[in-house]
Amino acid sequence: MNPWLAKEREKNGVEVIVAEFPDWLFRVRRADKWNAEYHRELTRISMRRDVRALIERQRADDYEPTRADMDLDAKVSREAFAAGCVVGWSGVTGRDGKALPFTVENAVAVLATFPEVAEALLSAAANPANFGTPNEDEKASAVLGNFDGASSSSADRGAKHSPRARSRTAGEKERPS
């Protein structure tokens, strides 16, 4: 895939249509270590007093999650995802049937109300293939594939081969176009 297109998808998100709501079009960014906005939100949320208290309880060896703990965990996960990964939508309607404007608060409410939407968006945001980037298995496969020998095109040019350069070359060859 074109690396410039991959960067654009990371910044602007990819379109996702949820099967159960075909008129609702969502746009999500990737949900991983490369999304700085998502990590800023996780960090910001983790500073809240209620979340810090939950983290401290979870660190205990004898921690048994309560329903309140699980609810808080789900709530903060939705908040971070809505603020850091959901970029926008169109066609989403409120209870009254009118267009629901995109805001982080509305996104959190939609994710909480419609678990199938949350699941589809999380799945799309967590899939590196949607953003034109290889996942860890693809990277490992590309690196392992290079130890059988350097690519003939780069060897013909007399290029010096570092493991990083070989990985990049092999990854480019193995990515679907």
Backbone as a chain_set.jsonl record, in Angstrom:
{"seq": "MNPWLAKEREKNGVEVIVAEFPDWLFRVRRADKWNAEYHRELTRISMRRDVRALIERQRADDYEPTRADMDLDAKVSREAFAAGCVVGWSGVTGRDGKALPFTVENAVAVLATFPEVAEALLSAAANPANFGTPNEDEKASAVLGNFDGASSSSADRGAKHSPRARSRTAGEKERPS", "coords": {"N": [[0.831, -1.177, 0.0], [0.363, 2.267, -0.59], [2.419, 4.364, 1.226], [1.774, 6.997, 1.864], [-0.964, 7.117, 1.649], [-1.598, 5.383, 3.705], [-0.747, 6.911, 5.917], [-2.557, 9.022, 5.707], [-4.941, 7.678, 6.229], [-4.466, 6.945, 8.867], [-4.502, 9.419, 10.098], [-6.986, 10.654, 9.347], [-8.798, 8.634, 9.634], [-10.746, 5.649, 8.861], [-13.566, 4.622, 6.919], [-16.408, 3.08, 8.344], [-19.042, 0.85, 8.18], [-21.665, -0.397, 9.983], [-23.146, -3.514, 10.04], [-25.725, -3.921, 11.161], [-26.757, -1.386, 11.134], [-27.027, 0.004, 8.452], [-27.308, 2.56, 7.366], [-25.799, 4.223, 8.869], [-22.783, 5.796, 8.931], [-19.541, 5.579, 10.002], [-16.396, 7.019, 11.024], [-13.226, 5.995, 11.859], [-10.121, 6.141, 13.66], [-7.013, 4.333, 13.992], [-6.65, 2.093, 16.753], [-4.265, 1.863, 18.604], [-0.798, 1.743, 19.633], [0.239, 3.674, 17.964], [-1.462, 5.782, 17.691], [-1.533, 8.834, 18.755], [-3.419, 10.625, 19.816], [-5.351, 8.959, 20.949], [-3.819, 7.794, 22.971], [-3.228, 10.058, 24.489], [-5.778, 10.602, 25.463], [-6.261, 8.273, 26.979], [-4.294, 8.636, 28.929], [-5.106, 11.093, 30.055], [-7.624, 10.389, 31.105], [-6.832, 8.449, 32.909], [-5.889, 9.935, 34.981], [-7.972, 10.79, 36.479], [-9.646, 10.831, 39.624], [-11.435, 8.701, 40.328], [-10.698, 6.74, 38.505], [-7.979, 6.386, 39.068], [-8.263, 5.274, 41.6], [-9.517, 2.867, 40.929], [-7.482, 1.64, 39.436], [-5.56, 1.288, 41.439], [-6.935, -0.537, 43.096], [-7.05, -2.706, 41.321], [-4.421, -3.487, 41.225], [-3.939, -4.952, 43.483], [-3.111, -8.098, 44.904], [-5.173, -9.795, 45.646], [-7.381, -8.95, 44.223], [-10.733, -8.721, 43.31], [-12.928, -8.132, 40.837], [-15.607, -5.827, 41.053], [-19.053, -5.243, 40.175], [-19.4, -2.523, 39.828], [-16.75, -1.729, 39.377], [-16.248, -3.019, 36.916], [-18.137, -1.713, 35.322], [-17.177, 0.934, 35.435], [-14.676, 0.583, 34.227], [-15.474, -0.186, 31.613], [-16.815, 2.146, 30.897], [-14.777, 4.155, 30.911], [-13.161, 3.123, 28.945], [-14.807, 3.356, 26.692], [-14.999, 6.154, 26.644], [-12.327, 6.962, 26.122], [-11.918, 5.718, 23.645], [-13.937, 6.909, 22.085], [-13.122, 9.605, 22.145], [-10.479, 9.495, 21.198], [-10.365, 7.847, 18.939], [-12.774, 7.673, 17.393], [-13.666, 9.566, 14.751], [-15.69, 10.846, 13.397], [-19.093, 10.925, 12.058], [-21.858, 10.065, 9.897], [-25.329, 10.146, 9.091], [-26.193, 9.042, 11.474], [-28.758, 8.813, 13.801], [-30.821, 10.261, 16.359], [-32.965, 9.388, 19.171], [-35.289, 10.647, 18.427], [-35.294, 10.424, 15.72], [-34.06, 12.341, 14.249], [-31.088, 13.805, 12.782], [-28.161, 13.078, 14.544], [-25.827, 15.094, 15.985], [-22.254, 14.857, 15.658], [-20.414, 14.483, 18.51], [-18.049, 14.033, 21.13], [-19.335, 13.26, 23.472], [-21.842, 12.385, 22.48], [-20.912, 10.271, 20.939], [-19.886, 8.548, 22.902], [-22.303, 7.902, 24.144], [-23.655, 6.568, 22.038], [-21.937, 4.364, 21.654], [-22.271, 3.128, 24.147], [-24.983, 2.513, 24.124], [-25.41, 0.928, 21.878], [-24.04, -1.951, 21.59], [-23.215, -3.531, 19.419], [-22.372, -1.676, 17.567], [-20.212, -0.535, 18.923], [-18.547, -2.809, 19.087], [-18.046, -3.366, 16.344], [-16.752, -1.004, 15.524], [-14.516, -0.935, 17.235], [-13.265, -3.276, 16.386], [-12.649, -2.64, 13.716], [-10.933, -0.462, 14.146], [-8.834, -1.665, 15.44], [-7.648, -3.274, 13.585], [-4.828, -3.57, 11.756], [-4.63, -3.861, 8.983], [-6.63, -2.311, 7.897], [-5.528, 0.143, 7.827], [-3.396, 0.055, 6.22], [-1.011, -0.885, 7.217], [1.382, -3.263, 8.299], [0.641, -6.0, 10.522], [1.918, -7.37, 13.652], [2.514, -10.101, 13.194], [2.771, -10.15, 10.402], [4.964, -8.467, 10.114], [6.943, -9.987, 11.43], [6.976, -12.235, 9.798], [7.888, -11.1, 7.433], [10.472, -10.319, 8.176], [11.587, -12.801, 8.911], [11.418, -14.085, 6.46], [13.424, -12.869, 5.025], [15.827, -13.836, 5.864], [16.604, -15.921, 4.354], [17.907, -14.919, 2.245], [18.954, -11.945, 0.532], [16.869, -9.618, -1.262], [16.855, -9.867, -4.792], [16.784, -7.585, -6.362], [17.688, -5.464, -4.723], [20.149, -6.476, -4.027], [21.389, -6.56, -6.487], [21.787, -3.883, -6.917], [23.768, -3.39, -5.209], [23.301, -2.608, -2.607], [23.741, -1.944, 0.872], [22.745, -4.118, 3.446], [20.817, -3.776, 6.148], [19.175, -5.286, 8.975], [16.801, -3.867, 9.342], [16.385, -2.571, 6.878], [16.084, -4.799, 5.204], [13.767, -5.899, 6.288], [11.892, -3.92, 5.705], [11.899, -3.933, 2.904], [11.021, -6.549, 2.325], [8.554, -6.493, 3.587], [7.177, -4.632, 2.018], [6.931, -6.063, -0.319], [5.242, -8.159, 0.43], [2.858, -7.064, 1.245], [-0.621, -6.688, 0.591], [-1.965, -5.183, -2.353]], "CA": [[0.0, 0.0, 0.0], [1.024, 3.557, -0.639], [2.609, 4.832, 2.61], [1.11, 8.288, 2.067], [-2.366, 6.795, 1.887], [-1.659, 4.813, 5.054], [-0.663, 8.04, 6.866], [-3.823, 9.753, 5.627], [-5.94, 6.871, 6.933], [-4.186, 7.032, 10.3], [-4.871, 10.756, 10.57], [-8.389, 10.966, 9.102], [-9.63, 7.482, 9.918], [-11.326, 4.87, 7.769], [-15.014, 4.521, 7.018], [-16.931, 1.805, 8.842], [-20.495, 0.701, 8.189], [-22.051, -1.505, 10.851], [-24.173, -4.279, 9.326], [-27.052, -3.727, 11.753], [-27.184, -0.002, 10.905], [-26.362, 0.318, 7.184], [-27.38, 3.988, 7.031], [-24.885, 4.946, 9.743], [-21.394, 5.721, 8.462], [-18.607, 6.052, 11.022], [-14.992, 7.152, 10.633], [-12.405, 5.715, 13.037], [-8.661, 6.024, 13.582], [-6.516, 3.091, 14.576], [-6.622, 2.047, 18.218], [-3.04, 1.183, 19.029], [0.263, 2.604, 20.158], [0.621, 4.709, 17.008], [-2.449, 6.855, 17.724], [-1.164, 9.713, 19.871], [-4.63, 11.197, 20.405], [-5.931, 7.904, 21.786], [-2.987, 7.658, 24.166], [-3.446, 11.261, 25.306], [-7.054, 10.414, 26.152], [-6.065, 7.259, 28.023], [-3.511, 9.263, 29.998], [-5.95, 12.094, 30.708], [-8.646, 9.685, 31.872], [-6.203, 7.72, 34.018], [-5.584, 10.877, 36.06], [-9.171, 11.045, 37.274], [-9.6, 10.213, 40.943], [-12.129, 7.414, 40.344], [-9.925, 5.787, 37.704], [-6.783, 6.07, 39.858], [-8.674, 4.353, 42.672], [-9.742, 1.57, 40.288], [-6.159, 1.091, 39.097], [-4.954, 0.827, 42.69], [-7.623, -1.775, 43.505], [-6.68, -3.768, 40.388], [-3.039, -3.904, 41.492], [-3.898, -5.822, 44.655], [-3.016, -9.524, 44.573], [-6.453, -10.469, 45.891], [-8.434, -8.143, 43.592], [-11.908, -9.343, 42.703], [-13.678, -7.002, 40.27], [-17.013, -5.65, 41.39], [-19.849, -4.776, 39.027], [-19.096, -1.098, 39.688], [-15.425, -1.643, 38.754], [-16.38, -3.395, 35.503], [-18.869, -0.635, 34.659], [-16.265, 2.07, 35.299], [-13.685, 0.206, 33.224], [-16.131, -0.105, 30.307], [-17.126, 3.556, 30.637], [-13.567, 4.904, 30.555], [-12.709, 2.594, 27.652], [-15.638, 4.013, 25.669], [-14.632, 7.571, 26.584], [-11.03, 7.088, 25.441], [-12.098, 5.32, 22.256], [-14.741, 7.939, 21.418], [-12.349, 10.838, 22.012], [-9.214, 9.312, 20.497], [-10.431, 7.031, 17.722], [-13.932, 7.977, 16.552], [-13.391, 10.872, 14.145], [-16.947, 11.465, 12.987], [-20.109, 10.032, 11.498], [-22.976, 10.65, 9.154], [-26.488, 9.273, 9.07], [-26.571, 8.581, 12.815], [-29.93, 9.542, 14.269], [-31.172, 10.149, 17.772], [-34.246, 8.734, 19.476], [-36.352, 11.363, 17.731], [-35.173, 10.194, 14.278], [-33.324, 13.443, 13.623], [-29.631, 13.63, 12.727], [-27.466, 13.275, 15.82], [-24.517, 15.696, 15.68], [-21.112, 14.155, 16.235], [-19.633, 15.035, 19.616], [-17.498, 12.923, 21.907], [-20.374, 12.819, 24.399], [-22.801, 11.588, 21.721], [-20.236, 9.031, 20.544], [-19.868, 7.693, 24.091], [-23.673, 7.414, 24.336], [-23.951, 5.587, 20.982], [-21.161, 3.158, 21.964], [-22.866, 2.495, 25.319], [-26.337, 2.062, 23.808], [-25.388, -0.065, 20.804], [-22.8, -2.725, 21.699], [-22.787, -4.014, 18.111], [-21.635, -0.572, 16.953], [-18.93, -0.471, 19.632], [-17.742, -3.961, 18.69], [-17.613, -3.206, 14.951], [-15.79, 0.1, 15.434], [-13.282, -1.384, 17.887], [-12.643, -4.268, 15.509], [-12.065, -1.924, 12.569], [-9.839, 0.388, 14.613], [-7.727, -2.51, 15.905], [-7.135, -4.068, 12.474], [-3.813, -2.802, 11.024], [-4.849, -3.942, 7.539], [-7.5, -1.198, 7.497], [-4.741, 1.367, 7.75], [-2.285, -0.172, 5.302], [0.216, -1.164, 7.948], [1.445, -4.679, 8.658], [0.532, -6.326, 11.935], [3.158, -7.948, 14.183], [2.784, -11.369, 12.518], [3.256, -9.839, 9.053], [6.329, -7.947, 10.249], [7.819, -11.109, 11.768], [7.072, -13.06, 8.601], [8.739, -10.389, 6.479], [11.851, -10.393, 8.664], [12.028, -14.188, 8.798], [11.558, -14.404, 5.044], [14.635, -12.267, 4.485], [17.049, -14.495, 6.282], [16.974, -16.88, 3.321], [18.728, -14.201, 1.27], [18.49, -10.597, 0.234], [16.142, -9.54, -2.52], [17.799, -9.755, -5.898], [16.838, -6.226, -6.891], [18.557, -4.635, -3.895], [21.501, -7.033, -4.102], [21.937, -6.151, -7.776], [22.209, -2.486, -6.826], [24.912, -3.33, -4.305], [22.907, -1.92, -1.384], [24.084, -2.572, 2.142], [21.507, -4.617, 4.017], [20.64, -3.869, 7.584], [17.926, -6.018, 9.212], [15.669, -2.971, 9.168], [16.165, -2.372, 5.447], [15.548, -6.051, 4.648], [12.397, -6.039, 6.751], [11.063, -2.976, 4.972], [11.79, -4.4, 1.53], [10.174, -7.744, 2.295], [7.203, -6.079, 3.958], [6.558, -3.996, 0.876], [6.585, -7.084, -1.311], [4.215, -9.058, 0.9], [1.6, -6.36, 1.522], [-1.586, -6.692, -0.515], [-2.118, -3.842, -2.942]], "C": [[0.878, 1.244, 0.0], [1.178, 4.092, 0.791], [1.943, 6.175, 2.884], [-0.379, 8.076, 2.338], [-2.544, 6.217, 3.283], [-1.613, 5.929, 6.1], [-1.967, 8.831, 6.88], [-4.923, 9.0, 6.386], [-5.726, 6.925, 8.437], [-4.664, 8.359, 10.857], [-6.382, 10.992, 10.49], [-9.34, 9.818, 9.398], [-10.094, 6.779, 8.655], [-12.826, 4.782, 7.999], [-15.42, 3.126, 7.462], [-18.454, 1.871, 8.793], [-20.797, -0.541, 9.017], [-23.248, -2.199, 10.207], [-25.583, -4.019, 9.857], [-27.625, -2.331, 11.505], [-26.561, 0.503, 9.594], [-26.418, 1.789, 6.776], [-26.428, 4.839, 7.867], [-23.467, 4.729, 9.243], [-20.491, 6.355, 9.521], [-17.218, 6.192, 10.411], [-14.163, 6.982, 11.896], [-10.919, 5.704, 12.686], [-8.257, 4.702, 14.213], [-6.426, 3.204, 16.098], [-5.417, 1.23, 18.644], [-2.0, 2.207, 19.425], [0.64, 3.746, 19.22], [-0.342, 5.884, 17.001], [-2.207, 7.713, 18.962], [-2.389, 10.291, 20.569], [-5.297, 10.196, 21.361], [-5.133, 7.76, 23.08], [-3.083, 8.88, 25.07], [-4.74, 11.114, 26.115], [-6.939, 9.38, 27.269], [-5.312, 7.843, 29.213], [-4.36, 10.257, 30.776], [-6.974, 11.413, 31.615], [-8.033, 8.979, 33.078], [-5.847, 8.627, 35.192], [-6.805, 11.19, 36.925], [-9.118, 10.254, 38.577], [-10.257, 8.833, 40.955], [-11.355, 6.347, 39.574], [-8.636, 5.41, 38.433], [-7.11, 5.084, 40.971], [-8.916, 2.947, 42.103], [-8.41, 0.896, 39.96], [-5.476, 0.551, 40.347], [-5.612, -0.46, 43.19], [-7.188, -2.951, 42.619], [-5.264, -4.289, 40.626], [-2.915, -4.87, 42.664], [-3.896, -7.287, 44.213], [-4.357, -10.239, 44.699], [-7.634, -9.723, 45.267], [-9.513, -9.023, 42.966], [-12.757, -8.204, 42.154], [-15.135, -7.004, 40.716], [-17.749, -5.209, 40.131], [-19.548, -3.297, 38.765], [-17.736, -0.904, 39.014], [-15.508, -1.957, 37.257], [-17.115, -2.315, 34.709], [-17.977, 0.578, 34.423], [-15.213, 1.782, 34.225], [-14.269, 0.319, 31.818], [-16.395, 1.348, 29.927], [-15.874, 4.332, 30.199], [-12.984, 4.401, 29.235], [-13.492, 3.238, 26.516], [-15.247, 5.474, 25.518], [-13.326, 7.762, 25.82], [-11.166, 6.758, 23.962], [-12.865, 6.398, 21.49], [-13.922, 9.202, 21.172], [-11.099, 10.67, 21.156], [-9.291, 8.601, 19.169], [-11.618, 7.343, 16.822], [-13.764, 9.413, 16.062], [-14.677, 11.598, 13.766], [-17.928, 10.427, 12.493], [-21.067, 10.817, 10.642], [-24.104, 9.637, 9.163], [-26.95, 8.781, 10.425], [-27.711, 9.464, 13.31], [-30.154, 9.298, 15.752], [-32.497, 9.439, 17.941], [-35.405, 9.353, 18.708], [-36.3, 11.18, 16.209], [-34.427, 11.287, 13.546], [-31.828, 13.163, 13.692], [-29.021, 13.962, 14.087], [-26.096, 13.872, 15.505], [-23.388, 14.901, 16.338], [-20.457, 15.012, 17.299], [-19.072, 13.822, 20.352], [-18.567, 12.38, 22.858], [-21.413, 11.958, 23.688], [-22.189, 10.257, 21.289], [-20.186, 8.052, 21.716], [-21.26, 7.087, 24.3], [-24.038, 6.356, 23.288], [-23.212, 4.28, 21.27], [-21.767, 2.401, 23.145], [-24.228, 1.881, 25.002], [-26.356, 0.915, 22.809], [-24.08, -0.852, 20.83], [-22.305, -3.259, 20.356], [-22.026, -2.944, 17.348], [-20.255, -0.487, 17.597], [-18.012, -1.595, 19.177], [-17.203, -3.809, 17.268], [-16.55, -2.113, 14.819], [-14.461, -0.276, 16.08], [-12.531, -2.37, 17.005], [-11.965, -3.594, 14.317], [-10.85, -1.114, 12.993], [-8.624, -0.422, 15.043], [-7.093, -3.327, 14.785], [-6.126, -3.262, 11.653], [-4.015, -2.813, 9.514], [-5.748, -2.809, 7.047], [-6.725, 0.09, 7.282], [-3.502, 1.2, 6.879], [-0.966, -0.429, 5.978], [0.234, -2.63, 8.338], [1.268, -4.882, 10.157], [1.824, -7.017, 12.372], [3.512, -9.268, 13.494], [3.339, -11.128, 11.112], [4.686, -9.302, 9.1], [7.31, -9.084, 10.521], [8.028, -11.998, 10.549], [7.997, -12.408, 7.576], [10.202, -10.481, 6.894], [12.379, -11.812, 8.507], [12.262, -14.577, 7.345], [12.843, -13.882, 4.447], [15.903, -12.986, 4.883], [17.471, -15.595, 5.325], [17.837, -16.225, 2.247], [18.129, -12.846, 0.986], [17.723, -10.606, -1.071], [17.126, -9.281, -3.649], [17.893, -8.329, -6.4], [17.747, -5.347, -6.04], [19.992, -5.163, -3.923], [22.169, -6.613, -5.403], [22.43, -4.711, -7.739], [23.392, -2.33, -5.888], [24.585, -2.63, -3.001], [23.399, -2.694, -0.169], [22.775, -2.943, 2.817], [21.591, -4.642, 5.53], [19.369, -4.676, 7.801], [16.706, -5.133, 8.988], [15.36, -2.771, 7.691], [15.596, -3.633, 4.822], [14.092, -6.214, 5.045], [11.472, -5.146, 5.94], [10.848, -3.468, 3.547], [10.853, -5.591, 1.441], [8.743, -7.384, 2.628], [6.476, -5.435, 2.799], [6.135, -5.028, -0.15], [5.387, -7.909, -0.877], [2.885, -8.372, 1.18], [0.662, -6.472, 0.33], [-1.745, -5.291, -1.059], [-3.55, -3.424, -3.06]], "O": [[1.99, 1.248, 0.529], [0.182, 4.258, 1.496], [1.584, 6.46, 4.027], [-0.975, 8.774, 3.158], [-3.521, 6.521, 3.967], [-2.369, 5.891, 7.071], [-2.428, 9.259, 7.938], [-5.729, 9.605, 7.093], [-6.69, 6.949, 9.201], [-5.178, 8.414, 11.974], [-6.989, 11.472, 11.447], [-10.556, 10.006, 9.411], [-9.867, 7.245, 7.538], [-13.297, 4.858, 9.134], [-14.856, 2.125, 7.02], [-19.071, 2.812, 9.291], [-20.24, -1.611, 8.77], [-24.241, -1.555, 9.869], [-26.529, -3.911, 9.076], [-28.828, -2.115, 11.647], [-25.661, 1.342, 9.627], [-25.644, 2.216, 5.919], [-26.265, 6.032, 7.61], [-23.008, 3.591, 9.146], [-20.662, 7.519, 9.885], [-16.907, 5.559, 9.402], [-14.346, 7.703, 12.877], [-10.517, 5.32, 11.588], [-9.054, 4.042, 14.88], [-6.161, 4.275, 16.645], [-5.535, 0.057, 19.0], [-2.294, 3.397, 19.538], [1.299, 4.695, 19.645], [-0.061, 6.896, 16.358], [-2.621, 7.366, 20.068], [-2.393, 10.43, 21.792], [-5.747, 10.564, 22.446], [-5.71, 7.619, 24.158], [-3.025, 8.748, 26.293], [-4.789, 11.459, 27.296], [-7.455, 9.582, 28.369], [-5.655, 7.577, 30.365], [-4.34, 10.269, 32.007], [-7.162, 11.82, 32.762], [-8.645, 8.918, 34.144], [-5.538, 8.14, 36.28], [-6.672, 11.794, 37.99], [-8.601, 9.138, 38.615], [-9.705, 7.892, 41.526], [-11.36, 5.177, 39.958], [-8.239, 4.245, 38.421], [-6.334, 4.17, 41.251], [-8.555, 1.953, 42.733], [-8.248, -0.302, 40.192], [-4.88, -0.525, 40.315], [-4.925, -1.37, 43.654], [-6.983, -4.06, 43.112], [-4.953, -5.423, 40.261], [-1.889, -5.533, 42.816], [-4.59, -7.663, 43.269], [-4.644, -11.174, 43.951], [-8.765, -9.852, 45.736], [-9.228, -9.942, 42.198], [-13.258, -7.388, 42.927], [-15.796, -8.042, 40.748], [-17.123, -4.844, 39.135], [-19.452, -2.874, 37.613], [-17.582, -0.017, 38.174], [-14.917, -1.258, 36.433], [-16.764, -2.034, 33.563], [-18.009, 1.182, 33.351], [-14.901, 2.65, 33.41], [-13.622, 0.865, 30.924], [-16.22, 1.734, 28.772], [-15.918, 5.081, 29.223], [-12.379, 5.172, 28.49], [-12.916, 3.621, 25.498], [-15.169, 5.986, 24.401], [-13.235, 8.638, 24.959], [-10.592, 7.445, 23.117], [-12.486, 6.758, 20.375], [-14.019, 9.805, 20.103], [-10.699, 11.602, 20.459], [-8.385, 8.73, 18.345], [-11.487, 7.284, 15.599], [-13.725, 10.353, 16.856], [-14.739, 12.826, 13.811], [-17.655, 9.226, 12.502], [-21.092, 12.048, 10.652], [-23.874, 8.429, 9.234], [-28.007, 8.156, 10.52], [-27.641, 10.692, 13.248], [-29.741, 8.284, 16.314], [-33.081, 8.949, 16.974], [-36.379, 8.676, 18.38], [-37.146, 11.709, 15.488], [-34.185, 11.175, 12.344], [-31.359, 12.398, 14.534], [-29.328, 14.99, 14.692], [-25.286, 13.234, 14.832], [-23.548, 14.349, 17.426], [-20.002, 16.124, 17.03], [-19.578, 12.71, 20.201], [-18.686, 11.166, 23.026], [-21.828, 10.925, 24.213], [-22.872, 9.234, 21.274], [-20.418, 6.856, 21.536], [-21.382, 5.9, 24.599], [-24.665, 5.351, 23.623], [-23.794, 3.202, 21.146], [-21.779, 1.17, 23.149], [-24.583, 0.841, 25.556], [-27.214, 0.035, 22.881], [-23.115, -0.469, 20.168], [-21.1, -3.425, 20.168], [-21.131, -3.262, 16.566], [-19.246, -0.379, 16.9], [-16.833, -1.366, 18.91], [-16.033, -4.093, 17.015], [-15.57, -2.277, 14.093], [-13.399, 0.028, 15.538], [-11.307, -2.306, 16.891], [-10.841, -3.942, 13.955], [-9.845, -1.081, 12.282], [-7.502, 0.083, 15.012], [-6.093, -4.008, 15.015], [-6.525, -2.357, 10.92], [-3.613, -1.87, 8.833], [-5.635, -2.392, 5.895], [-7.21, 1.016, 6.633], [-2.66, 2.095, 6.807], [0.091, -0.218, 5.384], [-0.811, -3.186, 8.676], [1.688, -4.051, 10.962], [2.722, -7.225, 11.557], [4.686, -9.53, 13.236], [4.264, -11.815, 10.68], [5.512, -9.629, 8.249], [8.381, -9.141, 9.918], [9.141, -12.461, 10.3], [8.794, -13.088, 6.929], [11.074, -10.697, 6.053], [13.494, -12.009, 8.024], [13.199, -15.314, 7.038], [13.309, -14.416, 3.441], [16.956, -12.757, 4.287], [18.564, -16.148, 5.455], [18.435, -16.921, 1.427], [16.933, -12.629, 1.181], [17.904, -11.501, -1.896], [18.109, -8.561, -3.476], [18.964, -7.895, -6.824], [18.512, -4.554, -6.59], [20.942, -4.384, -3.851], [23.369, -6.34, -5.43], [23.376, -4.355, -8.442], [23.96, -1.242, -5.785], [25.484, -2.108, -2.342], [23.466, -3.923, -0.175], [21.808, -2.183, 2.772], [22.338, -5.426, 6.116], [18.545, -4.752, 6.891], [15.683, -5.607, 8.494], [14.195, -2.799, 7.293], [14.701, -3.544, 3.981], [13.268, -6.623, 4.226], [10.39, -5.57, 5.534], [9.728, -3.423, 3.039], [9.984, -5.635, 0.57], [7.812, -7.912, 2.019], [5.281, -5.665, 2.612], [5.09, -4.882, -0.784], [4.59, -8.323, -1.719], [1.872, -9.053, 1.338], [1.099, -6.365, -0.816], [-1.67, -4.317, -0.31], [-3.835, -2.325, -3.536]]}, "num_chains": 1, "name": "protein.A"}
